[in-house]
């Protein structure tokens, strides 16, 4: 016979307050900066070649 005090309680905590929009924007800005830097170095190399 099942005892009511021994039931498993599955408690799942979710955080609805955290959004990743700022993280996504930061990653895109960093990526664009890195790409622009590499393109600049590449054109500098072609100019001096």
N, CA, C and O atoms as CSV, one atom per row, in Angstrom:
chain,resi,resn,atom,element,x,y,z
A,1,UNK,N,N,0.842,-1.162,0.000
A,1,UNK,CA,C,0.000,0.000,0.000
A,1,UNK,C,C,0.901,1.244,0.000
A,1,UNK,O,O,1.896,1.300,0.723
A,2,UNK,N,N,0.543,2.224,-0.809
A,2,UNK,CA,C,1.344,3.437,-0.940
A,2,UNK,C,C,1.116,4.347,0.258
A,2,UNK,O,O,-0.010,4.545,0.716
A,3,UNK,N,N,2.203,4.884,0.739
A,3,UNK,CA,C,2.124,5.823,1.840
A,3,UNK,C,C,2.278,7.251,1.292
A,3,UNK,O,O,3.201,7.513,0.521
A,4,UNK,N,N,1.406,8.156,1.670
A,4,UNK,CA,C,1.460,9.501,1.103
A,4,UNK,C,C,2.711,10.280,1.481
A,4,UNK,O,O,3.085,11.199,0.752
A,5,UNK,N,N,3.358,9.964,2.558
A,5,UNK,CA,C,4.543,10.702,2.990
A,5,UNK,C,C,5.795,10.307,2.243
A,5,UNK,O,O,6.800,11.012,2.331
A,6,UNK,N,N,5.775,9.192,1.500
A,6,UNK,CA,C,6.970,8.706,0.833
A,6,UNK,C,C,6.958,8.961,-0.680
A,6,UNK,O,O,7.758,8.374,-1.408
A,7,UNK,N,N,6.085,9.807,-1.145
A,7,UNK,CA,C,6.038,10.086,-2.572
A,7,UNK,C,C,7.229,10.952,-2.972
A,7,UNK,O,O,7.701,11.789,-2.202
A,8,UNK,N,N,7.700,10.727,-4.200
A,8,UNK,CA,C,8.813,11.520,-4.703
A,8,UNK,C,C,8.287,12.886,-5.135
A,8,UNK,O,O,7.266,13.002,-5.813
A,9,UNK,N,N,9.001,13.884,-4.727
A,9,UNK,CA,C,8.630,15.238,-5.108
A,9,UNK,C,C,9.648,15.743,-6.126
A,9,UNK,O,O,10.817,15.965,-5.809
A,10,UNK,N,N,9.183,15.915,-7.325
A,10,UNK,CA,C,10.048,16.448,-8.379
A,10,UNK,C,C,9.858,17.950,-8.451
A,10,UNK,O,O,8.838,18.452,-8.923
A,11,UNK,N,N,10.860,18.639,-7.974
A,11,UNK,CA,C,10.815,20.091,-7.978
A,11,UNK,C,C,11.822,20.577,-9.012
A,11,UNK,O,O,13.024,20.349,-8.880
A,12,UNK,N,N,11.328,21.234,-10.019
A,12,UNK,CA,C,12.182,21.774,-11.072
A,12,UNK,C,C,12.132,23.284,-10.982
A,12,UNK,O,O,11.073,23.902,-11.094
A,13,UNK,N,N,13.301,23.860,-10.777
A,13,UNK,CA,C,13.379,25.312,-10.676
A,13,UNK,C,C,13.813,25.870,-12.022
A,13,UNK,O,O,14.858,25.489,-12.549
A,14,UNK,N,N,13.030,26.754,-12.567
A,14,UNK,CA,C,13.386,27.412,-13.816
A,14,UNK,C,C,13.500,28.904,-13.552
A,14,UNK,O,O,12.731,29.486,-12.788
A,15,UNK,N,N,14.473,29.497,-14.203
A,15,UNK,CA,C,14.680,30.926,-14.056
A,15,UNK,C,C,14.157,31.609,-15.310
A,15,UNK,O,O,14.785,31.541,-16.367
A,16,UNK,N,N,13.029,32.256,-15.198
A,16,UNK,CA,C,12.449,32.962,-16.319
A,16,UNK,C,C,13.007,34.373,-16.458
A,16,UNK,O,O,12.795,35.035,-17.474
A,17,UNK,N,N,13.710,34.822,-15.451
A,17,UNK,CA,C,14.198,36.198,-15.460
A,17,UNK,C,C,15.458,36.366,-16.304
A,17,UNK,O,O,15.766,37.477,-16.734
A,18,UNK,N,N,16.180,35.294,-16.542
A,18,UNK,CA,C,17.436,35.411,-17.265
A,18,UNK,C,C,17.199,35.297,-18.762
A,18,UNK,O,O,16.606,34.328,-19.238
A,19,UNK,N,N,17.664,36.291,-19.493
A,19,UNK,CA,C,17.598,36.254,-20.943
A,19,UNK,C,C,19.010,36.279,-21.487
A,19,UNK,O,O,19.929,36.795,-20.850
A,20,UNK,N,N,19.171,35.715,-22.672
A,20,UNK,CA,C,20.492,35.642,-23.272
A,20,UNK,C,C,20.666,36.649,-24.399
A,20,UNK,O,O,21.582,36.520,-25.211
A,21,UNK,N,N,19.798,37.647,-24.454
A,21,UNK,CA,C,19.902,38.646,-25.516
A,21,UNK,C,C,21.188,39.458,-25.390
A,21,UNK,O,O,21.834,39.744,-26.398
A,22,UNK,N,N,21.561,39.823,-24.198
A,22,UNK,CA,C,22.801,40.570,-23.991
A,22,UNK,C,C,24.015,39.745,-24.327
A,22,UNK,O,O,24.987,40.259,-24.881
A,23,UNK,N,N,23.972,38.464,-23.998
A,23,UNK,CA,C,25.082,37.573,-24.317
A,23,UNK,C,C,25.215,37.417,-25.818
A,23,UNK,O,O,26.325,37.447,-26.350
A,24,UNK,N,N,24.093,37.249,-26.508
A,24,UNK,CA,C,24.124,37.108,-27.961
A,24,UNK,C,C,24.672,38.360,-28.621
A,24,UNK,O,O,25.476,38.267,-29.549
A,25,UNK,N,N,24.254,39.517,-28.162
A,25,UNK,CA,C,24.752,40.780,-28.718
A,25,UNK,C,C,26.253,40.923,-28.477
A,25,UNK,O,O,26.979,41.374,-29.363
A,26,UNK,N,N,26.722,40.549,-27.299
A,26,UNK,CA,C,28.148,40.650,-26.989
A,26,UNK,C,C,28.972,39.714,-27.865
A,26,UNK,O,O,30.051,40.081,-28.330
A,27,UNK,N,N,28.467,38.518,-28.086
A,27,UNK,CA,C,29.185,37.555,-28.924
A,27,UNK,C,C,29.240,38.045,-30.368
A,27,UNK,O,O,30.275,37.924,-31.024
A,28,UNK,N,N,28.133,38.598,-30.870
A,28,UNK,CA,C,28.135,39.135,-32.229
A,28,UNK,C,C,29.099,40.311,-32.364
A,28,UNK,O,O,29.830,40.403,-33.350
A,29,UNK,N,N,29.105,41.205,-31.385
A,29,UNK,CA,C,30.027,42.340,-31.443
A,29,UNK,C,C,31.479,41.878,-31.411
A,29,UNK,O,O,32.312,42.389,-32.158
A,30,UNK,N,N,31.778,40.929,-30.561
A,30,UNK,CA,C,33.137,40.394,-30.496
A,30,UNK,C,C,33.513,39.707,-31.800
A,30,UNK,O,O,34.634,39.863,-32.286
A,31,UNK,N,N,32.586,38.949,-32.368
A,31,UNK,CA,C,32.847,38.265,-33.632
A,31,UNK,C,C,33.088,39.251,-34.761
A,31,UNK,O,O,34.012,39.069,-35.554
A,32,UNK,N,N,32.263,40.303,-34.847
A,32,UNK,CA,C,32.460,41.308,-35.888
A,32,UNK,C,C,33.800,42.023,-35.706
A,32,UNK,O,O,34.481,42.325,-36.686
A,33,UNK,N,N,34.173,42.288,-34.470
A,33,UNK,CA,C,35.467,42.928,-34.210
A,33,UNK,C,C,36.613,42.032,-34.661
A,33,UNK,O,O,37.556,42.508,-35.293
A,34,UNK,N,N,36.544,40.750,-34.345
A,34,UNK,CA,C,37.609,39.829,-34.747
A,34,UNK,C,C,37.686,39.697,-36.264
A,34,UNK,O,O,38.777,39.680,-36.833
A,35,UNK,N,N,36.544,39.604,-36.911
A,35,UNK,CA,C,36.541,39.491,-38.372
A,35,UNK,C,C,37.106,40.756,-39.006
A,35,UNK,O,O,37.905,40.683,-39.940
A,36,UNK,N,N,36.694,41.913,-38.502
A,36,UNK,CA,C,37.203,43.173,-39.040
A,36,UNK,C,C,38.714,43.287,-38.832
A,36,UNK,O,O,39.423,43.785,-39.706
A,37,UNK,N,N,39.204,42.834,-37.694
A,37,UNK,CA,C,40.640,42.874,-37.424
A,37,UNK,C,C,41.392,41.981,-38.396
A,37,UNK,O,O,42.407,42.395,-38.956
A,38,UNK,N,N,40.908,40.759,-38.604
A,38,UNK,CA,C,41.572,39.836,-39.528
A,38,UNK,C,C,41.524,40.355,-40.960
A,38,UNK,O,O,42.507,40.228,-41.690
A,39,UNK,N,N,40.411,40.933,-41.373
A,39,UNK,CA,C,40.314,41.488,-42.724
A,39,UNK,C,C,41.288,42.660,-42.872
A,39,UNK,O,O,41.937,42.803,-43.908
A,40,UNK,N,N,41.386,43.486,-41.849
A,40,UNK,CA,C,42.338,44.597,-41.886
A,40,UNK,C,C,43.776,44.129,-41.986
A,40,UNK,O,O,44.560,44.688,-42.753
A,41,UNK,N,N,44.125,43.120,-41.227
A,41,UNK,CA,C,45.488,42.574,-41.281
A,41,UNK,C,C,45.749,41.934,-42.637
A,41,UNK,O,O,46.851,42.049,-43.172
A,42,UNK,N,N,44.757,41.268,-43.195
A,42,UNK,CA,C,44.911,40.629,-44.505
A,42,UNK,C,C,45.168,41.676,-45.596
A,42,UNK,O,O,46.058,41.510,-46.430
A,43,UNK,N,N,44.361,42.777,-45.576
A,43,UNK,CA,C,44.571,43.817,-46.580
A,43,UNK,C,C,45.906,44.547,-46.373
A,43,UNK,O,O,46.532,44.980,-47.341
A,44,UNK,N,N,46.333,44.679,-45.138
A,44,UNK,CA,C,47.640,45.258,-44.861
A,44,UNK,C,C,48.737,44.353,-45.431
A,44,UNK,O,O,49.711,44.845,-46.001
A,45,UNK,N,N,48.584,43.048,-45.282
A,45,UNK,CA,C,49.538,42.098,-45.836
A,45,UNK,C,C,49.560,42.201,-47.369
A,45,UNK,O,O,50.629,42.194,-47.979
A,46,UNK,N,N,48.380,42.296,-47.983
A,46,UNK,CA,C,48.333,42.403,-49.443
A,46,UNK,C,C,48.947,43.716,-49.927
A,46,UNK,O,O,49.572,43.756,-50.986
A,47,UNK,N,N,48.771,44.778,-49.161
A,47,UNK,CA,C,49.312,46.066,-49.542
A,47,UNK,C,C,50.849,46.058,-49.490
A,47,UNK,O,O,51.497,46.672,-50.337
A,48,UNK,N,N,51.413,45.389,-48.533
A,48,UNK,CA,C,52.871,45.366,-48.360
A,48,UNK,C,C,53.523,44.235,-49.130
A,48,UNK,O,O,54.751,44.156,-49.138
A,49,UNK,N,N,52.793,43.378,-49.761
A,49,UNK,CA,C,53.346,42.231,-50.471
A,49,UNK,C,C,53.900,42.618,-51.770
A,49,UNK,O,O,54.409,41.768,-52.502
